[in-house]
């Protein structure tokens, strides 16, 4: 398998900064609607961190005061206080975990809805350049990474920092000299953490990179499983899969190795700190400058002190991944749609007449080194209300582009398109697209039932209207034979229907919406002759009283059109009726001759 282009991998897997204040401020902005819950979570967090110092302090009092004085009452009070602190710590940690997890989930819910809304508003040109798999990663994996940051990462980092501050403060108050001795190992801890961070950063990048390659390979092979099996590629692809999977395993094992080294090293420094406490503290006890209770408290504090350091190092990856994910998410959210709604949308006549006009339209999907690579050049034509117009031409002539521009999936670089005399750029997208029924060659059906795929969630379309539309286009017979009829789930992309049946469902959808304009883009090119005859009969009924634009390769399907537009290399070369164009003997006549000539006559 060829690896993904380097630029794509770098774009997707670049780690960026481990911490970016700008991104973090924007992320924290999503907590705004829940500020009181955030305040409660911070309060619980600080209180829980503060309780971390209570237990050792009580132990010091017990050993230095209650035990030497034989004060059983004070000892009982201290024991009860110790137990109470432990119970309160449990309650606070439980409440804080529930609250922060709830906040994380709510923020992620809001963020997913914002991303989904943004994806629905973006133009098709954006989807031409961004694979769906990458966009799915934005709304699933990247959002889940941020959820981990909110529910555990940020909370753990702040909790650990508060714990460290409180413990250091407590140690300094108890015995500042012993505190300095205890903290003397911190430069070594900092050095170990710095080295670990660099190594784990590299390992993390390798894991992400290899995971991307693994996902891409599996997705491609499962999508093309028919080709894999047809050409007996199972064994070779299995070997390639083993190679990629082994690379992914090695990256993980390398990461595990670093963690396996780092945590014992921190444990070693903890042991060194404890040894220093025992040595220096013991000497101080012998000299009478400190007490057994203080030294015992320091031993307990030291254990608690180094645990957050381990957590902070581990949360570094969470923070790093969250920064990378948030950068990709905000880059998507900040993208402005190429197709913009008018500030004050114009009104269409009521009812819509269906008059269409292209005025000197120029359009290019891409720009080359020498300028735009024009797909349409200076196209002008007029379609009267109720007129049936066919558009023909060789592949790449610009036929489908006409539909994309009429639906405002793309915006022409020059010229304008009018609907009932109103420029479509001044109409709201909802008003424009509700006037047009589009039936494509490649029908997309959702994995819901037949009724949903006709209605598409429009509550104004009743079940009776769905059945009537299906009968009109000849779809009712095969739908009625399904186990659950119109409530039969169709599976992914409607794969449990034949190509022709899916086409008929799309025709029923167009009819149920009752559009003023009907556009058929190669709508019968993928069906057999029997289904095509049924569709042609249905389309003739469907076209009655509607403006219709039919795009087709096969000229036999457009001979009855009121007018035929002939495109060639993005230009409108001819227009007229079937018989008029044949009589001219030019481009249309040559297309007709090529399609209907016998094999011996074709050259």
C-alpha positions in Angstrom: 0.0 0.0 0.0 1.3 3.4 -0.9 1.6 5.6 2.2 -0.4 8.7 2.5 1.2 11.9 1.1 3.6 13.4 3.5 1.8 16.7 3.6 -1.4 15.1 4.6 0.2 13.1 7.4 2.0 16.1 8.7 -1.1 18.1 8.6 -3.1 15.5 10.5 -0.4 14.4 12.9 1.7 17.5 13.6 1.8 17.8 17.4 2.3 21.6 17.7 2.8 23.1 21.1 2.2 21.1 24.2 0.4 24.1 25.6 -1.1 27.0 23.6 -2.7 29.7 25.7 -4.8 31.0 22.9 -6.4 27.6 22.2 -6.8 26.9 25.9 -8.7 30.2 26.5 -11.0 29.4 23.6 -11.6 25.9 24.9 -12.4 27.2 28.4 -14.9 29.6 26.8 -17.1 26.6 26.2 -17.5 26.4 30.0 -19.1 29.8 30.1 -22.8 28.5 30.1 -21.9 26.3 33.1 -19.9 28.8 35.2 -21.6 28.1 38.5 -20.9 24.4 38.1 -17.4 25.2 37.2 -17.1 27.3 40.3 -18.5 24.4 42.4 -16.0 22.0 40.8 -13.0 24.3 41.5 -14.2 24.7 45.1 -14.4 21.0 45.5 -11.0 20.6 43.9 -9.3 23.1 46.2 -11.0 21.7 49.3 -10.0 18.2 48.3 -6.4 19.3 47.8 -6.4 21.1 51.1 -7.6 18.0 52.9 -4.5 16.2 51.6 -2.4 17.9 54.3 -4.8 17.3 57.2 -3.9 13.6 57.9 -0.1 13.9 58.3 -0.6 17.0 60.4 -2.9 15.2 62.8 -0.4 12.3 63.0 2.3 14.8 64.0 0.1 16.2 66.8 -0.8 12.7 68.0 2.8 11.6 68.2 4.2 14.8 69.7 1.4 15.7 72.1 -1.3 13.1 72.7 1.0 10.0 73.0 3.8 11.6 75.2 1.2 13.1 77.5 -0.9 10.0 77.7 -3.9 12.0 76.6 -6.4 9.4 75.4 -9.2 11.9 74.9 -7.0 14.0 72.6 -5.9 10.9 70.8 -9.5 9.9 70.2 -10.4 13.3 68.9 -7.4 13.2 66.5 -8.4 9.7 65.3 -12.0 10.9 64.7 -10.7 14.0 62.9 -8.4 11.8 60.8 -11.3 9.5 59.8 -13.6 12.5 59.2 -10.9 14.1 56.9 -10.7 10.8 55.0 -14.5 10.5 54.6 -14.7 14.2 53.5 -11.9 13.6 51.0 -13.8 10.7 49.6 -17.0 12.7 49.3 -15.3 15.7 47.8 -13.4 13.5 45.2 -16.7 11.7 44.3 -18.6 15.0 43.9 -15.7 16.6 42.0 -15.4 13.5 39.6 -19.2 13.6 38.9 -19.3 17.3 38.3 -16.2 17.5 36.1 -17.2 14.5 34.1 -20.7 16.1 33.6 -19.0 19.4 32.5 -16.8 17.5 30.1 -19.7 15.7 28.5 -21.8 18.8 28.2 -18.9 20.8 26.6 -18.3 17.9 24.2 -22.0 17.7 23.4 -22.1 21.4 22.6 -18.9 21.1 20.6 -20.1 18.1 18.5 -23.3 20.0 17.7 -21.4 23.0 16.6 -19.1 21.0 14.4 -22.0 19.1 12.9 -23.8 22.3 12.2 -20.7 23.7 10.6 -20.2 20.7 8.4 -23.7 21.0 7.2 -23.2 24.6 6.2 -19.9 24.1 4.3 -19.9 24.0 0.5 -19.2 21.0 -1.7 -15.9 22.4 -2.7 -14.7 21.9 0.9 -15.8 18.3 0.7 -14.0 17.8 -2.6 -10.7 18.6 -0.8 -11.4 16.9 2.6 -12.0 13.2 2.9 -15.0 12.2 5.0 -12.8 10.0 7.2 -10.8 13.0 8.2 -13.9 15.0 9.1 -15.3 12.0 11.0 -12.1 12.1 13.1 -12.8 15.8 13.9 -16.2 15.1 15.4 -15.4 11.8 17.1 -11.7 11.2 18.1 -10.7 14.8 18.4 -13.7 15.7 20.5 -13.2 12.7 22.6 -9.6 13.8 23.2 -10.9 17.2 24.5 -13.4 15.3 26.7 -10.4 13.6 28.3 -8.8 17.0 28.8 -11.9 18.5 30.5 -13.0 15.5 32.6 -9.5 14.3 33.8 -6.6 16.2 32.2 -7.2 19.8 33.3 -8.8 18.7 36.5 -6.0 16.4 37.4 -3.4 19.0 36.5 -5.0 21.7 38.7 -5.7 19.3 41.5 -2.1 18.1 41.4 -0.8 21.6 41.4 -2.9 22.6 44.4 -1.9 19.4 46.2 1.8 20.2 45.6 1.4 23.8 46.8 -0.5 22.8 50.0 2.0 20.0 50.8 5.1 22.3 50.3 3.4 25.0 52.4 2.7 22.5 55.2 6.2 21.2 55.2 7.7 24.7 55.3 5.5 25.5 58.3 6.4 22.4 60.1 10.2 22.6 59.6 11.6 24.7 56.8 15.1 23.1 57.0 13.8 19.6 56.7 11.5 20.8 53.9 14.6 22.0 51.9 16.4 18.7 52.5 13.3 16.8 51.3 13.0 19.0 48.2 16.7 18.8 47.3 15.9 15.9 44.9 13.6 18.1 42.8 16.3 19.1 40.3 16.9 15.4 39.5 13.1 14.9 39.2 12.8 17.9 36.9 15.7 16.5 34.7 14.0 13.1 34.5 10.7 14.6 33.6 12.3 16.8 30.9 14.1 13.7 29.3 10.9 11.7 29.6 8.8 14.4 28.0 11.1 14.6 25.0 11.1 10.8 24.5 7.4 10.3 25.0 6.6 13.2 22.7 8.5 11.4 19.9 6.9 8.0 20.8 3.4 9.7 20.8 4.0 11.1 17.4 5.0 7.7 16.1 1.9 6.1 17.6 -0.4 8.6 16.0 1.3 8.3 12.6 1.2 4.6 12.6 -2.4 4.5 13.7 -3.4 6.8 10.8 -1.6 4.4 8.4 -3.3 1.4 10.0 -6.7 2.9 9.8 -6.2 4.1 6.2 -5.1 0.6 5.1 -7.9 -1.2 6.9 -10.5 1.2 5.5 -9.2 0.9 2.0 -9.0 -2.9 2.0 -12.5 -3.4 3.5 -14.0 -0.8 1.1 -12.4 -2.6 -1.8 -12.9 -6.2 -0.5 -14.5 -7.3 -3.7 -11.4 -6.4 -5.7 -9.1 -8.0 -3.0 -10.9 -11.3 -3.3 -11.4 -11.2 -7.0 -7.6 -10.8 -7.6 -6.6 -13.2 -4.7 -4.8 -10.4 -2.8 -5.8 -11.8 0.7 -2.3 -13.3 1.5 -0.3 -10.3 0.2 -2.6 -7.8 1.9 -2.3 -9.9 5.1 1.5 -9.6 4.9 1.2 -5.9 4.4 -1.3 -5.7 7.3 1.1 -7.6 9.5 3.9 -5.1 8.6 1.8 -2.0 9.4 0.4 -3.6 12.5 3.9 -4.6 13.7 5.1 -1.0 13.2 2.1 0.2 15.3 2.9 -2.4 18.0 6.6 -1.4 18.1 5.6 2.3 18.6 3.3 1.4 21.5 6.0 -0.9 23.1 8.5 2.0 22.9 6.1 4.3 24.7 5.4 1.6 27.3 9.2 1.2 27.8 9.6 4.9 28.5 6.7 4.8 31.1 8.2 1.6 32.6 11.5 3.5 33.1 10.0 6.8 34.3 7.8 5.7 37.1 10.4 3.5 38.8 12.8 6.5 38.5 10.3 8.7 40.3 9.9 5.9 42.9 13.7 5.9 43.3 13.7 9.6 43.9 10.9 9.2 46.4 13.0 6.6 48.2 15.9 9.0 48.2 13.8 11.8 49.6 12.4 9.4 52.3 16.0 8.3 53.1 17.0 12.0 53.5 14.1 12.6 55.8 15.0 9.6 57.9 18.7 10.7 58.1 18.3 14.4 58.6 15.1 14.1 60.6 16.6 11.4 62.8 19.7 13.6 63.4 17.5 16.5 64.2 15.5 14.4 66.7 18.8 13.3 68.4 19.8 17.0 68.6 16.4 18.0 69.9 15.7 20.5 67.1 12.7 18.6 65.7 10.2 15.9 66.9 9.2 12.4 65.9 5.8 13.6 64.9 7.2 16.1 62.4 9.5 13.6 60.9 6.6 11.1 60.6 4.5 13.8 59.0 7.3 14.5 56.5 7.5 10.8 55.6 3.7 10.8 54.8 3.9 14.2 53.0 6.8 13.0 50.8 4.8 10.0 49.6 1.9 12.2 48.7 4.2 14.8 47.2 5.7 12.6 44.5 2.5 11.0 43.4 1.1 14.2 41.7 4.5 14.6 39.9 3.9 11.2 38.3 0.4 12.3 37.4 1.6 15.6 35.9 4.1 13.8 33.6 1.4 11.4 32.5 -1.1 14.1 31.8 1.4 15.9 29.5 0.3 13.6 26.7 -3.4 14.4 27.3 -2.6 18.1 27.2 -0.5 17.7 24.1 -3.1 15.7 22.2 -5.8 18.1 23.3 -3.9 21.1 21.9 -3.4 19.3 18.5 -7.1 18.2 18.4 -8.4 21.7 19.4 -6.2 23.3 16.7 -7.7 21.0 14.0 -11.3 21.5 15.4 -11.0 25.3 15.5 -9.5 25.4 12.1 -12.6 23.7 10.8 -15.0 25.9 12.8 -13.2 29.0 11.6 -13.6 28.1 7.9 -15.9 30.5 6.1 -18.3 28.8 3.7 -17.7 29.7 0.1 -21.4 29.9 -0.5 -22.8 32.7 1.7 -26.4 33.5 2.5 -27.6 36.9 1.4 -27.9 39.4 4.2 -31.4 40.3 3.2 -32.7 37.4 1.0 -35.0 38.3 -1.9 -38.5 36.9 -2.2 -39.6 34.6 -5.0 -42.9 35.0 -6.7 -45.7 32.8 -5.2 -46.2 30.4 -6.8 -42.8 29.8 -8.3 -43.0 29.8 -12.1 -39.8 27.9 -12.7 -38.1 30.3 -15.2 -34.3 29.8 -15.4 -31.8 32.0 -17.0 -28.0 31.7 -17.3 -26.3 35.0 -18.2 -22.6 34.8 -19.4 -21.7 32.2 -16.7 -18.0 31.3 -16.3 -16.9 28.7 -13.8 -13.7 26.8 -12.8 -13.3 24.3 -10.0 -9.6 24.9 -9.8 -6.9 27.4 -10.8 -3.8 26.4 -12.7 -0.5 28.2 -13.1 -1.9 30.2 -16.0 -5.2 31.0 -14.3 -8.7 29.4 -13.9 -9.2 26.1 -15.7 -12.6 26.9 -17.1 -15.3 24.2 -17.0 -18.0 26.6 -18.3 -17.1 29.5 -20.6 -19.6 32.3 -21.3 -22.7 30.1 -21.0 -26.0 31.9 -21.7 -29.5 30.3 -22.2 -33.1 30.7 -21.1 -35.6 28.1 -19.9 -39.2 29.2 -20.0 -41.7 28.1 -17.2 -42.9 24.5 -17.9 -40.4 23.9 -20.7 -38.6 20.6 -20.9 -34.9 21.1 -21.8 -32.3 18.4 -22.4 -28.6 19.0 -21.9 -26.2 16.7 -23.9 -22.5 16.5 -24.7 -19.4 14.4 -24.2 -18.1 13.5 -20.7 -16.5 16.6 -19.3 -18.5 19.0 -21.4 -19.9 20.8 -18.2 -23.4 19.3 -18.0 -23.3 18.3 -14.3 -21.6 21.6 -13.5 -24.8 23.4 -14.7 -26.8 21.6 -12.0 -24.2 22.3 -9.3 -24.4 26.0 -10.1 -28.1 26.1 -10.3 -28.4 24.5 -6.9 -25.7 26.9 -5.6 -23.4 24.1 -4.5 -20.7 26.2 -6.2 -20.5 29.9 -7.1 -19.7 31.0 -10.7 -16.6 33.3 -11.0 -18.4 35.4 -13.6 -22.0 36.0 -14.7 -25.2 35.2 -12.9 -28.1 32.8 -12.8 -31.7 33.9 -12.3 -34.8 32.1 -11.1 -38.0 33.8 -12.0 -36.0 36.9 -12.8 -34.3 36.9 -9.3 -30.6 36.3 -9.0 -30.2 33.1 -7.1 -27.2 34.6 -5.2 -29.8 36.9 -3.5 -32.1 34.0 -2.5 -31.8 32.0 0.7 -30.4 28.6 0.1 -33.5 27.0 1.7 -35.9 28.9 -0.7 -33.8 28.1 -3.7 -33.3 24.4 -3.1 -36.9 23.8 -2.0 -38.0 24.8 -5.5 -35.8 22.2 -7.2 -36.2 18.4 -7.3 -32.9 16.8 -8.1 -32.5 13.1 -9.1 -28.9 12.0 -9.6 -27.4 9.0 -11.3 -25.7 7.9 -8.0 -28.6 7.7 -5.7 -27.9 8.2 -2.0 -30.3 6.5 0.4 -30.0 6.6 4.2 -30.0 3.5 6.4 -33.5 4.3 7.6 -36.8 3.0 6.3 -38.4 3.6 2.9 -40.8 6.2 4.2 -37.9 8.2 5.8 -36.0 8.2 2.5 -38.9 9.6 0.7 -39.9 12.1 3.4 -36.4 13.0 4.7 -37.9 14.1 8.0 -40.4 16.6 6.4 -43.4 16.3 8.7 -45.7 17.9 6.1 -45.4 14.9 3.8 -47.9 12.4 5.0 -47.8 8.6 4.6 -50.6 8.8 2.1 -48.6 11.2 0.0 -45.5 9.0 0.2 -47.5 6.0 -1.1 -49.1 8.1 -3.8 -45.7 9.3 -5.0 -44.3 5.7 -5.0 -47.3 4.5 -7.1 -46.8 7.3 -9.5 -43.2 6.4 -10.2 -43.8 2.6 -10.1 -42.0 2.0 -6.8 -45.0 0.8 -4.8 -45.0 -2.8 -6.1 -41.6 -3.7 -4.9 -41.9 -1.7 -1.7 -45.1 -3.5 -0.8 -43.3 -6.8 -1.1 -40.7 -5.8 1.5 -41.3 -7.5 4.9 -42.2 -4.2 6.6 -43.3 -2.3 3.5 -42.6 1.4 3.8 -41.2 0.8 7.3 -38.5 -1.6 6.1 -35.0 -0.3 7.0 -32.8 -0.1 3.8 -29.4 -0.6 5.3 -26.3 1.4 4.5 -26.8 3.4 1.3 -29.9 1.3 0.6 -27.8 -1.7 -0.4 -30.6 -4.2 0.0 -32.3 -2.6 -3.0 -31.2 -3.0 -6.6 -29.9 0.0 -8.5 -33.1 0.5 -10.3 -35.2 0.2 -7.2 -33.0 2.8 -5.5 -33.6 5.1 -8.5 -37.3 4.7 -8.2 -37.2 5.6 -4.5 -35.3 8.8 -5.4 -38.0 9.6 -8.0 -40.7 9.1 -5.4 -38.8 11.5 -3.1 -38.7 14.2 -5.8 -42.4 13.8 -6.6 -43.4 13.8 -2.9 -41.7 17.2 -2.5 -43.6 18.6 -5.5 -40.9 20.9 -6.8 -41.5 23.7 -9.4 -38.3 22.6 -11.2 -37.2 19.0 -11.9 -33.5 18.2 -12.7 -32.6 14.7 -13.8 -28.8 14.1 -14.0 -28.1 10.9 -15.8 -31.1 9.5 -13.9 -31.6 6.4 -16.1 -28.1 5.5 -17.1 -27.6 2.8 -14.4 -30.8 0.8 -14.8 -31.9 -2.0 -17.1 -34.3 -1.5 -20.0 -37.4 -2.6 -18.1 -36.8 -0.2 -15.2 -35.8 2.5 -17.6 -39.1 2.2 -19.4 -40.9 2.5 -16.1 -38.9 5.5 -15.1 -39.4 7.2 -18.4 -43.1 6.7 -18.1 -43.0 8.1 -14.6 -40.9 11.1 -15.6 -43.2 12.1 -18.3 -46.0 12.3 -15.7 -43.6 14.0 -13.3 -42.6 16.7 -15.9 -46.1 17.8 -16.6 -46.6 21.4 -15.5 -42.9 21.6 -14.3 -39.8 23.2 -15.7 -37.5 20.2 -16.4 -33.8 19.9 -17.2 -32.7 16.5 -18.3 -29.0 15.7 -18.5 -28.2 12.5 -20.4 -25.5 10.7 -22.4 -28.0 8.5 -24.3 -29.7 10.7 -26.8 -32.7 8.3 -27.0 -33.9 9.6 -23.7 -34.1 13.2 -24.8 -35.6 13.2 -28.2 -39.0 14.3 -26.9 -37.6 17.4 -25.2 -38.9 20.8 -26.1 -35.3 22.0 -26.7 -31.9 20.4 -26.5 -28.7 22.2 -25.4 -25.5 20.8 -26.8 -22.3 21.4 -24.8 -18.8 20.9 -25.9 -15.7 21.7 -23.8 -17.7 24.0 -21.5 -19.4 26.0 -24.3 -23.0 26.0 -25.5 -22.5 25.1 -29.1 -26.0 24.3 -30.4 -29.6 24.4 -29.3 -32.9 23.4 -30.9 -35.2 20.4 -31.1 -34.1 16.9 -32.0 -35.1 17.2 -35.6 -33.7 20.7 -36.0 -30.3 19.7 -34.7 -30.2 16.5 -36.8 -31.0 18.6 -39.9 -28.0 20.9 -39.2 -25.6 18.0 -39.4 -23.2 19.4 -36.9 -22.1 18.4 -33.4 -25.5 16.9 -32.2 -25.8 15.0 -35.5 -22.3 13.5 -35.0 -23.2 12.5 -31.4 -26.4 10.9 -32.7 -24.5 9.1 -35.5 -21.9 7.7 -33.1 -24.5 6.4 -30.6 -26.9 4.8 -33.2 -24.4 3.6 -35.8 -24.0 -0.1 -36.3 -20.6 -1.6 -35.3 -19.6 -1.8 -39.0 -20.5 1.8 -39.6 -18.8 3.3 -36.6 -15.2 4.6 -37.2 
